Amino acid sequence: MDLILVHKRSMKLAELAGLSLAAQTTFATAVSEVARLAVISGDHASLRLGVRSNDTKGWRIFAYLHDRRPYAVGTFEAALTHARRLVDELCIDVNGKGTEIQLYCAVQDSKSVNSDRINGWKKLFLGEPPASPYDDIKRKNSQLQELAERLSQSEQQYKQVTNSLPLLIFSMTSTGTLTYVNQGFTHFLGKSMEELNEEGWLRHFHKDDYTDVKRIWADSIAAGLPFKGEWRLHSSLTGRYVWHLVSATPLRNAN
């Protein structure tokens, strides 16, 4: 499907630039040959199509492939040899940043290309509906990956902040399952989050506070109100119980 989309959009660009049907086909075929290298090697590359002006060579349509991995010698000669025969110019650069391949095809009728038309082509491509359900899924998947990266960065920043504070910080479900604890929490209790969930967090309160903590927690969950109180927690550092002001605020969702 990736190769189908590459061929389709390369053909469309060549058509808009006024190339003959034969030239459209050869340009799209050359771009597909190069794109095949990236598709075979995995999801590490991007392809950009465009139009470029040169004082000596005039208007040219181009395809620019960038793969984050350097191609090993011997893996691309056949494909590039074929593609090179189909375009006016082909350049390849393998360096520490990966592999860059550029293909150029001259626009014979320079009157068919100008800045206004190029801007119109951009709008056409940007507004183009998905070529297939697969294409739409790929776009949404790309958006989800970008969102996941932003969430991951936000999570790392949150962890850095909470780990730097001299507090015991936690997140917990309404059923009492811990979903996050900072380093201060695990150091004080001497248990990992997994161990605390397996044992039950209430057992780390003083026996004289146990019933009170359990009752107030149940009332807070039922009413959806903050959970607050002053109770004693067992310290693994000293073996003694230490008074703490405990506070938990409910985070509500649509349900």
C-alpha positions as CSV (number, residue, x, y, z in Angstrom):
1,M,0.0,0.0,0.0
2,D,2.9,2.4,0.7
3,L,4.2,1.8,-2.8
4,I,0.8,2.3,-4.3
5,L,0.5,5.7,-2.6
6,V,4.0,6.7,-3.6
7,H,3.3,5.9,-7.3
8,K,-0.1,7.6,-7.2
9,R,1.2,10.9,-5.8
10,S,4.3,10.9,-7.9
11,M,2.1,10.5,-11.0
12,K,-0.2,13.3,-9.8
13,L,2.7,15.7,-9.3
14,A,4.2,15.0,-12.7
15,E,0.7,15.5,-14.3
16,L,0.2,18.8,-12.6
17,A,3.7,19.9,-13.8
18,G,2.6,19.3,-17.4
19,L,4.7,16.2,-18.1
20,S,3.6,13.7,-20.8
21,L,2.0,10.5,-19.7
22,A,5.2,8.6,-20.5
23,A,7.2,11.0,-18.4
24,Q,4.7,10.8,-15.6
25,T,5.0,7.0,-15.6
26,T,8.8,6.9,-15.7
27,F,9.1,9.5,-12.9
28,A,6.6,7.6,-10.7
29,T,8.4,4.3,-11.4
30,A,11.8,5.7,-10.5
31,V,10.4,7.1,-7.2
32,S,8.7,3.8,-6.4
33,E,12.0,1.9,-7.0
34,V,13.7,4.1,-4.5
35,A,10.8,4.0,-2.0
36,R,10.9,0.2,-2.2
37,L,14.3,0.3,-0.5
38,A,12.8,2.1,2.5
39,V,9.7,0.0,2.7
40,I,11.7,-3.2,2.7
41,S,14.0,-2.0,5.4
42,G,11.3,-0.9,7.8
43,D,9.4,2.1,9.1
44,H,12.4,4.5,9.3
45,A,12.0,6.7,6.3
46,S,10.1,9.7,4.9
47,L,9.5,10.8,1.3
48,R,8.9,14.3,0.2
49,L,7.7,15.4,-3.3
50,G,8.2,18.9,-4.6
51,V,9.0,21.4,-7.3
52,R,12.3,23.3,-7.5
53,S,13.7,26.0,-9.7
54,N,17.3,26.2,-10.8
55,D,18.9,29.1,-12.8
56,T,20.7,26.7,-15.1
57,K,18.3,23.8,-15.2
58,G,14.9,25.5,-14.9
59,W,11.9,24.0,-13.2
60,R,12.2,20.4,-12.0
61,I,10.0,18.1,-10.0
62,F,11.8,16.1,-7.4
63,A,11.5,13.3,-4.8
64,Y,13.6,13.4,-1.7
65,L,13.9,10.2,0.4
66,H,15.5,10.3,3.8
67,D,16.0,7.1,5.8
68,R,17.4,7.4,9.3
69,R,19.6,4.3,8.7
70,P,22.6,4.2,6.4
71,Y,22.2,1.7,3.6
72,A,25.0,-0.9,3.4
73,V,27.0,-1.0,0.1
74,G,25.5,-3.6,-2.2
75,T,21.9,-3.3,-1.0
76,F,20.8,-0.6,-3.3
77,E,22.8,-0.7,-6.6
78,A,20.3,-2.5,-8.7
79,A,17.3,-0.3,-7.7
80,L,19.3,2.9,-8.1
81,T,20.7,1.8,-11.5
82,H,17.2,1.2,-12.7
83,A,15.9,4.5,-11.3
84,R,18.8,6.5,-12.6
85,R,17.8,5.5,-16.2
86,L,14.3,6.9,-15.7
87,V,15.1,10.4,-14.4
88,D,17.3,13.3,-15.4
89,E,19.4,13.2,-12.2
90,L,19.8,11.0,-9.2
91,C,21.9,11.8,-6.1
92,I,22.6,9.6,-3.1
93,D,24.4,10.4,0.1
94,V,25.1,7.9,2.9
95,N,26.3,9.6,6.0
96,G,26.1,9.5,9.8
97,K,22.5,10.8,9.7
98,G,21.3,8.0,7.4
99,T,20.7,7.8,3.7
100,E,19.5,10.6,1.4
101,I,18.4,10.0,-2.1
102,Q,17.2,12.7,-4.5
103,L,15.6,12.3,-7.9
104,Y,14.9,15.1,-10.4
105,C,12.9,15.3,-13.6
106,A,12.9,18.4,-15.8
107,V,9.7,20.2,-16.6
108,Q,9.7,20.8,-20.4
109,D,7.1,23.5,-20.5
110,S,8.3,26.2,-18.0
111,K,5.0,28.1,-18.5
112,S,3.1,25.2,-16.7
113,V,4.9,26.0,-13.4
114,N,4.7,29.2,-11.3
115,S,4.5,30.2,-7.7
116,D,0.7,30.5,-7.7
117,R,0.2,27.1,-9.3
118,I,2.6,25.5,-6.9
119,N,0.6,26.9,-3.9
120,G,-2.5,25.5,-5.5
121,W,-0.9,22.1,-5.8
122,K,0.1,22.2,-2.2
123,K,-3.6,22.9,-1.2
124,L,-4.6,20.1,-3.5
125,F,-2.3,17.5,-1.9
126,L,-3.0,18.7,1.7
127,G,-6.7,18.5,1.1
128,E,-6.6,15.2,-0.8
129,P,-8.9,12.6,0.8
130,P,-7.3,9.3,1.9
131,A,-6.5,7.1,-1.0
132,S,-7.7,4.1,1.0
133,P,-8.8,3.2,4.5
134,Y,-5.2,2.1,5.0
135,D,-3.9,5.6,4.2
136,D,-6.3,7.1,6.7
137,I,-5.2,4.6,9.4
138,K,-1.6,5.5,8.7
139,R,-2.3,9.2,9.2
140,K,-4.1,8.6,12.4
141,N,-1.4,6.2,13.6
142,S,1.2,8.9,12.9
143,Q,-0.8,11.4,15.0
144,L,-1.1,8.8,17.8
145,Q,2.7,8.2,17.7
146,E,3.3,12.0,18.0
147,L,0.8,12.2,20.9
148,A,2.5,9.2,22.6
149,E,5.9,10.9,22.3
150,R,4.5,14.1,23.9
151,L,2.9,12.1,26.7
152,S,6.1,10.2,27.3
153,Q,8.0,13.5,27.6
154,S,5.4,14.9,29.9
155,E,5.5,11.7,32.0
156,Q,9.3,11.9,32.3
157,Q,9.1,15.5,33.4
158,Y,6.4,14.6,36.0
159,K,8.6,11.9,37.4
160,Q,11.6,14.2,37.7
161,V,9.5,16.7,39.6
162,T,7.9,14.3,42.0
163,N,11.1,12.4,42.6
164,S,12.8,15.7,43.6
165,L,10.3,16.6,46.2
166,P,10.7,15.5,49.9
167,L,7.2,14.0,49.9
168,L,5.5,10.6,49.5
169,I,3.5,11.0,46.2
170,F,1.2,8.4,44.8
171,S,-1.7,7.9,42.4
172,M,-4.3,5.2,43.1
173,T,-7.5,3.8,41.6
174,S,-10.8,3.9,43.5
175,T,-10.3,0.2,44.3
176,G,-7.0,0.9,46.1
177,T,-4.5,-0.2,43.4
178,L,-1.4,2.0,43.2
179,T,-0.7,3.2,39.6
180,Y,2.3,5.5,40.4
181,V,4.6,6.2,43.4
182,N,7.6,8.4,43.5
183,Q,11.0,7.4,44.9
184,G,10.3,8.9,48.3
185,F,7.3,6.7,48.6
186,T,9.2,3.4,47.9
187,H,12.2,4.5,50.0
188,F,10.1,5.3,53.0
189,L,8.1,2.1,52.9
190,G,10.9,-0.1,51.6
191,K,8.6,-1.7,49.0
192,S,8.1,-1.4,45.3
193,M,4.7,-0.4,43.9
194,E,4.1,-4.0,42.8
195,E,4.9,-5.3,46.3
196,L,2.6,-2.7,47.8
197,N,-0.2,-3.7,45.5
198,E,0.2,-7.3,46.3
199,E,0.4,-6.9,50.1
200,G,-2.2,-4.1,50.4
201,W,-1.3,-0.5,51.3
202,L,-3.4,-0.4,54.5
203,R,-1.1,-2.8,56.3
204,H,1.6,-0.1,56.5
205,F,-0.5,2.1,58.7
206,H,-0.3,1.7,62.5
207,K,-2.8,-0.9,63.8
208,D,-4.6,1.8,65.9
209,D,-5.1,3.8,62.7
210,Y,-6.1,1.0,60.4
211,T,-9.9,1.1,61.1
212,D,-10.1,4.8,60.8
213,V,-8.1,4.9,57.5
214,K,-10.3,2.2,56.0
215,R,-13.5,3.9,57.0
216,I,-12.5,7.3,55.7
217,W,-11.2,5.9,52.5
218,A,-14.5,4.1,51.8
219,D,-16.5,7.2,52.6
220,S,-14.3,9.3,50.3
221,I,-14.7,6.9,47.4
222,A,-18.5,6.7,47.9
223,A,-18.9,10.5,48.0
224,G,-16.2,11.4,45.5
225,L,-14.6,13.7,48.1
226,P,-10.9,14.2,49.0
227,F,-9.3,11.7,51.3
228,K,-7.6,13.4,54.3
229,G,-6.3,12.5,57.7
230,E,-3.3,12.3,60.1
231,W,-2.1,8.8,60.6
232,R,1.1,6.9,61.3
233,L,3.0,5.0,58.6
234,H,5.8,2.5,59.2
235,S,9.2,3.6,58.1
236,S,11.6,1.0,56.7
237,L,14.4,3.4,57.3
238,T,14.1,3.5,61.1
239,G,11.6,0.7,61.8
240,R,9.4,3.2,63.6
241,Y,6.0,4.7,62.8
242,V,5.9,8.3,61.7
243,W,3.0,10.7,61.7
244,H,1.9,11.9,58.2
245,L,-0.7,14.2,56.9
246,V,-2.3,12.1,54.1
247,S,-4.2,13.8,51.3
248,A,-5.7,12.4,48.1
249,T,-7.8,14.3,45.6
250,P,-10.2,12.5,43.3
251,L,-9.7,12.9,39.5
252,R,-13.1,12.7,37.8
253,N,-13.7,11.6,34.2
254,A,-16.8,11.7,32.1
255,N,-18.3,8.7,34.0
